[in-house]
Amino acid sequence: MSMYFGIDGETLWNPSNGAGRLFLRQLEVFEAEVDLPSGIGQGTYWGDPDTLEVDRAAYADFVHALVARHCRTGHSVILALSEGFVATAVALARRAGIDVEMPGPSSGDPCGGVKRDVQVPGNPRAGAADIATALDARAREMDRWMAR
């Protein structure tokens, strides 16, 4: 058995039920973290939990907020807990035709936002450019492993 994530009848991702359920459970966690709906919901076959439709506009907003949040933190534990999910979400977004740019440095904060989770002692290796580069590489890797 497997799940189907799609847009307008095109399958973007066809994970096993286990991987799909895990992704959906993590999706709920990160919707709460960025305070936005993901745009992933019941698909064409209403009542079939294995078909999910991606709302391109809502998912674009969600993924952009997710990437910004991920790149804003220098907290090693948060990065480790979230990198795989965020990379998978980015790969799915790119398959949906959503342009996902990794944030670049801006004045004051290397990823352009307010740091909310600060690790003490800080991780000197977790520069914003390194985090964004690692996320982009991981998303490209995930795309190669995600079945259609």
LUMFILUM-876701 format. One record per residue (C-alpha): residue in three letters; y negated, z negated, x. Coordinates in steps of 0.25 Angstrom, whole numbers, padded with zeros to 4 digits, always signed. Example, Ala and Ser with C-alpha at 12.3 -4.5 7.8 and 13.67 -1.06 7.14 Angstrom:
REM LUMFILUM-876701
ALA+0018-0031+0049SER+0004-0029+0055
***
This chain:
REM LUMFILUM-876701
MET+0000+0000+0000SER-0014+0002+0004MET-0029+0002+0000TYR-0039+0013-0002PHE-0054+0012+0002GLY-0061+0024-0003ILE-0074+0031-0007ASP-0074+0042-0018GLY-0059+0044-0017GLU-0059+0045-0001THR-0050+0034+0005LEU-0058+0028+0017TRP-0047+0018+0020ASN-0033+0015+0016PRO-0029+0002+0022SER-0016-0006+0019ASN-0017-0016+0008GLY-0017-0027+0018ALA-0029-0021+0027GLY-0036-0017+0014ARG-0035-0031+0008LEU-0040-0037+0021PHE-0052-0028+0021LEU-0055-0031+0007ARG-0055-0046+0009GLN-0063-0045+0021LEU-0073-0036+0014GLU-0075-0047+0004VAL-0079-0057+0015PHE-0089-0047+0022GLU-0095-0043+0008ALA-0099-0058+0007GLU-0103-0059+0022VAL-0113-0047+0020ASP-0116-0050+0006LEU-0113-0036+0001PRO-0102-0029-0007SER-0094-0020+0001GLY-0093-0009-0009ILE-0078-0008-0008GLY-0071-0010-0022GLN-0061-0006-0032GLY-0058+0009-0030THR-0054+0021-0039TYR-0042+0014-0045TRP-0048+0002-0051GLY-0038-0009-0051ASP-0031-0004-0038PRO-0035-0014-0027ASP-0030-0004-0017THR-0041+0006-0019LEU-0055+0003-0015GLU-0068+0011-0017VAL-0079+0010-0006ASP-0093+0010-0012ARG-0100+0018+0000ALA-0114+0012-0002ALA-0110-0002-0004TYR-0100-0002+0007ALA-0111+0004+0017ASP-0120-0008+0014PHE-0108-0017+0016VAL-0104-0011+0029HIS-0118-0010+0035ALA-0120-0025+0032LEU-0106-0028+0037VAL-0109-0021+0050ALA-0123-0028+0052ARG-0117-0041+0049HIS-0106-0039+0059CYS-0115-0034+0070ARG-0125-0046+0068THR-0115-0056+0072GLY-0112-0060+0086HIS-0102-0070+0081SER-0089-0067+0088VAL-0080-0073+0077ILE-0087-0066+0066LEU-0087-0053+0073ALA-0072-0055+0076LEU-0069-0058+0061SER-0077-0046+0056GLU-0076-0035+0065GLY-0063-0029+0060PHE-0068-0029+0045VAL-0082-0024+0049ALA-0076-0012+0057THR-0066-0009+0046ALA-0078-0009+0036VAL-0086+0000+0045ALA-0074+0010+0047LEU-0073+0011+0031ALA-0088+0013+0030ARG-0088+0024+0040ARG-0076+0031+0032ALA-0084+0030+0020GLY-0096+0037+0026ILE-0104+0025+0028ASP-0112+0026+0041VAL-0110+0012+0048GLU-0119+0011+0061MET-0117-0001+0070PRO-0130-0009+0070GLY-0139-0008+0082PRO-0147-0019+0089SER-0160-0023+0083SER-0171-0032+0088GLY-0167-0047+0089ASP-0153-0045+0083PRO-0143-0035+0090CYS-0137-0031+0077GLY-0150-0032+0068GLY-0148-0044+0060VAL-0148-0059+0059LYS-0137-0067+0066ARG-0131-0076+0056ASP-0118-0080+0064VAL-0121-0084+0078GLN-0109-0088+0087VAL-0111-0100+0096PRO-0109-0097+0107GLY-0113-0083+0105ASN-0105-0071+0110PRO-0113-0064+0121ARG-0104-0052+0119ALA-0106-0050+0104GLY-0119-0041+0105ALA-0122-0033+0093ALA-0120-0019+0100ASP-0106-0024+0104ILE-0103-0029+0090ALA-0108-0016+0084THR-0100-0007+0094ALA-0087-0015+0092LEU-0088-0014+0077ASP-0091+0001+0078ALA-0079+0003+0087ARG-0070-0006+0078ALA-0074+0002+0066ARG-0070+0015+0072GLU-0057+0009+0076MET-0054+0004+0062ASP-0057+0018+0056ARG-0046+0023+0065TRP-0036+0013+0059MET-0040+0013+0044ALA-0031+0022+0036ARG-0037+0032+0026
***
